[in-house]
Amino acid sequence: MTIVVLDGYPLNPGDNPWTPLEELGEVHVYDRSTPAEAHERVAKADIILTNKTPLSRDIIQNAQHLKFISVLATGYNIVDIDAAKQQGIVVSNVPDYGTNTVAQFVMGLLLELCHRIGDHSNAVHSGAWTTSKDWTFWNSPQVELYGKTMGIVGFGRIGRRVAALAECFGMRVIYNARTPRPDSLQQYRTLQQLFVESDVVSLHCALTPENIGIINCALLEKMKPSAFLINTARGALINESDLSAALNSGKIAGAALDVLSSEPPSNDNPLLAARNCIITPHMAWAALEARKRIMEATVHNVRSFLGGTPVNIVS
């Protein structure tokens, strides 16, 4: 059984061995693959593992031996599911590996927006405290979270974990989801009302054809001028030109983004030069503990498929 990993480096840059997978077949691991390389590398594969390397209809149709695709992540929009179905290919994902690590990262981004800790540390190391006339200084407004409202868009595992952490800070939590949760202690809001009420909006919804660019000027204009926007979900949820304009005009106070519409971003992405915009390189998922869970779940996916009882099916 030939198993091809198209972009293995992010999952295992050297600290998360492929050994358990190698027990299941002949494994070929590529650190990364361009579309042309992917087209060639899938040709003789029985099983493909991919994280962010797209599997288009053309690539899937070129994989004449392909029987199973396991996505090394929760989101699977990089796979042409219809094309896979038409060829009888089973597609699985890893539904739950990073709930705690991503939620922790969200709070880290939020605290950075509130306190600009990194900027102040850099200022001190550059001599600003040594030359200060006072025993203290701060170069940005310092924001207390207690009593403020966190609005969460998408109330799955990660969204609910962020809600719990926000409540530990004394925040009031409201949420928006495709379907209100009758078991939730938090209050449901329409998307528009959530943007009106929230001091912090954190995005945790899946990307669909219907919500591409849904965070646009119409919604951003509803936010408080003191509000923050956080995105650790999918970059394409946000109209980046509209967000850049809102930040530069002071319509909102700041944004912290771990995802962008194109990754890596092009030099002309307007958010790279936007005011009060923290951008991290899609790393919220990357704690070793979370990556080990991906490896374990992926091996389970492959083993289950080979045993005739596939799990975590999304196709």
N, C-alpha and C positions, 0 to 999 in steps of 0.2 A: 504494500500500500504506500503510494508516494504522497507525502505531505509537504506542501510548499508554503512557507511563511514569507509573505511579500514585503513586510515592513516590520521586522522583529526588533530593531534597535530600541525604540522607545520602551517596549515591554522588558527587554533584557539588554541593558547597556553593559552588562558584565556581572550583575549581582543577582540574577534571577534565572538560573540555568534551564535549558530546554530538556534536560535529562528525562523527566517523566514523559514528555511527548515522544522522545526518541524510542521509547519502549513499545510504541504503537505502530511504528512504520519507518520507512526510509524518509528522513526529514531533511529538507533543504531550506536553510534559513538565509534570507537576504535582509540586510539592514534596512534597505529602502528600495523602491522600484518606481521608475517612471512608467507612464502608461504604455509606452512601447516595450519596455522591459517586462512589465506585467503580462502583456499580450503573449510574449514569448515564453515566459516562465510558467504560465498556467497550462501550456499545451499538453503536457503529459501528467498533470497532477490529478490525483484521485480526490484529494482534500486540499482546500486552500484556507489559509488563515490570513486575515487582513485586519488592520486597524483603521488606517485612513487612506490606503491605496484604493481608489475607486475600481469597482468591478462593473464595467458598463456591459450593455448587451453584446457589443462586439467582442469584448474580452471573454465573456461567458460562453459565447457561441464558438470561440476558438478552443475552448477547453473540452475536447471531445471525451475525455475520460472522467471528467469532474462529476462527483457524486454528492459532495458535501462542502459547504462553506461555513466556517466558524468565525464570526466577527470578534475581534479582541477588544470589545467595548460594548457599551449598552446601546448606543445609537447605531443604526444599521442603514442609514440613508445613503451610504456610499455603495451599496449593492443594488443593482437593478433586480428587484425582487420578482417582477413580472417575467423577466427573461429567465431567471432561475427556475421559477415555477414551470414555465413552458418546456424546460429541458429536464424536469423531474429532479432538480437539485434541491436538497434540503439546506436551509439556512438557519443557523442558530446564533445567538448572541450571549453576552454575559450580563444578565439583568441586574445584578446587585453585587458590586464589589467595592464601590467608593463612597457609599453614603456618608460615612463618618469623616473620611478625609476631605471630601469636597465640601461638606458643611463646615468643617473646621477652616478650610481655606476661605470660604465666604466670610466668616467672621473675621479672619485675618485681613481681608480686603476692606471690610467695613471699619475695623479699628484703624487701619492705615488712612482711610478717608477722614476719620474723626480726628486723628492726632498727627498725621504726617510724621510718624516716628522715624522713618528712614531719612527724610529730609533734614530733620532736626539733628540726628546723629551725624550726618554729613556736615552740617553747619558747625557743630561742635568740633569735629576733627579738622575743619578748615580754619579754626581759630576764633569763631564768632563768640563763643562763651568766654574765652580767655580775654578778649578785648571788650567784653560787655561792661557797661557802667552799672548794671544791676546783677543781683544774684540769680536771676532767672530771665528768660525771654522765650517768646514763641513767635514764629513767623507766619502762622496760619491760625484761623479760629479753632479753638478746642471744643469739641462737641461731646456732650454727655448723652448716652443712649437711653437712660432710664426715663420711662414715661413716654417715649416716642413710639411711633407706629411703624411697624415693618409690614410691608405688603409683599406677599409671595405669589408669583405667577407660575402656576404648575405645582400641584400639591401631592406629588408622589413621594417616594421614600426620602429623597434628598430634601425636597421642599419641607416635609414634615420635620425632618431633623433640624433644619435651619430654624424652623419655628420654635422648636424646643430650646435651642441655644439662645435665640433672641429673647425668649421669655426668661431665661436665666439672667439676662441683663436688665430685666424689668421692662421690656418692651411689650407693647400691645401688638398682637399679630392678627392680620386679616389676610385673606387669600382669594385667588381666582383660579378656577380650574374648569375644564370642559363640563364636568359634572360635579355639583356640590356634594360634599361628603357629609351624610347625615350623622356620622359618628364623631365628627370633628368638634372640638371645643372652641375652635377659632371661627370667626365669622366670615361668611362668604360675601364677596363684593363683585359687581360687574367690573370688567377691566377698567373702564373709564372712571368709575367711582374709586377703585383702588388707587389709581394714579393721583386722584384729587386728595385723598386722605393721608397717603403714606409720606413718612419722612425718609424712608428707605424702601426702594423697590428692588427685589431680587428675583431674577428670572431662572426658572427651573422647569420649563415646559419643553416638550419634544418639538423638533422642527417638522412642520408639515407644509405642503404646498399652500395651504390657506393662511399660514401665519408668517410667511417670509416678509420681513420688513414691517411687521405689525407695530413695532415700537418706532413711531414716526413723529413728525412735528405736532400732529393733532393730539397725540397722547402726552408728549413731552411738555406741551404748553399747559397741560392741566396740573403739572407737578408744582409743588411749592418751590420758590427760589432757593430755599435752604436744603432741598431734598437731594439724595444720592441715588444713583442707579448702579446696580451690580449685575453682571452677566457671567455666569459660569456654565451656561447651557449650550447654546449654539449662536455663533456670531451673526448669522443671517436673520435672526429674529429682529435685529436692529437696523434701521435705515441709518447708516453711518454718517452720511452727510447731514441729516437732520439732527443727530445727536451732537455732532461737532458744532453745528450752528447754535444749538441750545447751550452748550458749554461755553462757547466763546462769547455769547451774548449775556451770560449770567442768568439764563432762564432756570437752570438748575445749578446746584453748588458743585457737583462733581460726579464722576463715574469711575468705576473700577471694573475692568473687563479682562477675563481670562481667555476669551474666544473672540475671533473676528470673522468676518464673512469670507475672507481668503487667508489661508494660513500656509506658510508665512505671509505676512502682509506685503503689499507692494509699497514702494517708497512714497507714493502719492496718496496713501490712505489718509483721509483728513483727520482721523483720530490721533495719528502720531504727533500732530502738532497742536492738538486741541488743549484748551485750558483745563486744568484740574482733572486730568484724565490719566488714571493709573492703568497700565496695560501689562499683563504678564503673559508668558508664552505657552498658553494652554497646558498648564502644569498642575491644576487643582487635583487631578486624578493620580498624580505620579508618586505618592508615598510608596515606599517599598512594600509595606504591608498590603496596600491595595493592589499593587502589581503582582504580588504573590497570589492573591485571591483570583486575579484574572488568569494566571497560569493554571492554577488548580481547577478553576471552572472550565477552562478551555480543554484541558486534558479530559475532564469529565464529559464534556460535550462530544469530543472525538471518540472516547471509549464507548459512550452510550450509543452513538451512531453505528460504530462498528459492531456493537452487540445487538443491533436491530431495534433498539428502543431510543430513538433520538429525543433529546430534551432541549428546553429553551428555544423552541422552534419559533421563528418569526416569518417564515415563508408560507 
